[in-house]
């Protein structure tokens, strides 16, 4: 062990972020470094956060989780993407599926060919017919990518929808089996070094002090260390993303069990619907400047497919991110680092990114500032690329039926996003600013789904005979539809609970 190695890590908070951080740290360092997690059952966790991105599979596999066991213990279902209803305009319905739109053709992205076909043939089916994930989702089918027909194996991927509380408990057992310790208690104070400002200990209401070398702030919106003690500051993005409230309620499971999350745009926000094995998670994300809490509650209850199992729970948030996630010897992960509404289920993926990046840049007790700078650069860039992707969902609306949607259509947006939209509108091309975040098929799904009709497509597309092209696309569509038809129902697949 190097002389200056970290000897003790204190994780503040035992929500999804706390245990998702404790698990890989315990896996790597559990035997040679003390890992202590402090949580307060009295304060509790936020209790939402059920839909994920496909990146969660990488996180789980690095931990070596048993897939079948994880699915069973967290009541998980498979997620092939998101269905968007009434986004763009009322009556609109499309999928953002996880995967691509078929193979490249002469080295060119398939959507360019589709754009040409859509201009030529009036009855050209919507582009998500060439997304394997979307076709499976629409027909409630599921199979592992490795079991699908060879021609479509690379074309789709999946994430999970799970009970966030059960997932945190699952990772708690994992981390504690590898040496992490859990302390119950309410933190009421933070000790800092009088000269450096480094955090030296957290103090509990019963007088205990828990000291450490590295502190990870997973205290949720409270941000006890990164903001409470270190006063880091927050970039408020409300001007771009006006939603600031949510109501969440579980409802009874109803058939069919869909392998996707649904997002339905409403007058001042949107409803989420996340099917799990044992129940459905529902919520309404909205702006209380454009509707009342009572109306939002009614919209949520009116939109349920099954009976409500509880009273809706109210949450408020300020969209944005901490100016820096790593300051001195404190690293903020989870809601303490920032929050962008869950329209594309990005918060848990941000936790994955933060824990992975922390492990890559793991410090010693010298806490070289270069490490924190690099961490902050990477995390800020990820938050900003997600922010832009989410703003685009609102900005591209053609809805003008409420004050909220008129506001979204006219609001100012970051230059980075304005350039992305203009490039697609003019040329059908997509700029990807963060290659580890949403990729080209995701941008194309949303741009086309929300109604952008690019003025041009890749000029090389005109080299191909249009009839041949039409035949090729028709053949590919049939292949995808046939492959999906052979797959089991999502519910039947889950019941068989095969290994990944
Ligand atoms: P929390 O769950 O709030 O945990 C904070 C922890 O800190 C708790 O253990 C608490 O007890 C502890 N704590 C706080 N103060 C003290 C104290 N003084 N002393 C001791 N302990 C303390 N993400 C997704 O990826 N997909 C989704 O579908 C999704 N949906 C969401 C919907 C809504 C409406 C919201 C608001 C968020 C959603 N998220 C989603 C985000 C997701 O819920 C969070 O990213 C995730 O749960 C992580 O939360 P956390 O662990 O940072 O905070």
Boltz pocket constraint, residues with backbone or C-beta under 6 A from the ligand:
constraints:
  - pocket:
      binder: B
      contacts: [[A, 12], [A, 13], [A, 14], [A, 15], [A, 16], [A, 17], [A, 18], [A, 38], [A, 39], [A, 40], [A, 41], [A, 43], [A, 44], [A, 45], [A, 46], [A, 47], [A, 48], [A, 49], [A, 50], [A, 51], [A, 52], [A, 164], [A, 185], [A, 186], [A, 187], [A, 188], [A, 218], [A, 219], [A, 220], [A, 221], [A, 222], [A, 224], [A, 246], [A, 247], [A, 248], [A, 283], [A, 315], [A, 317], [A, 333], [A, 334], [A, 335], [A, 336], [A, 342], [A, 345], [A, 346], [A, 347], [A, 348], [A, 349]]
      max_distance: 6.0
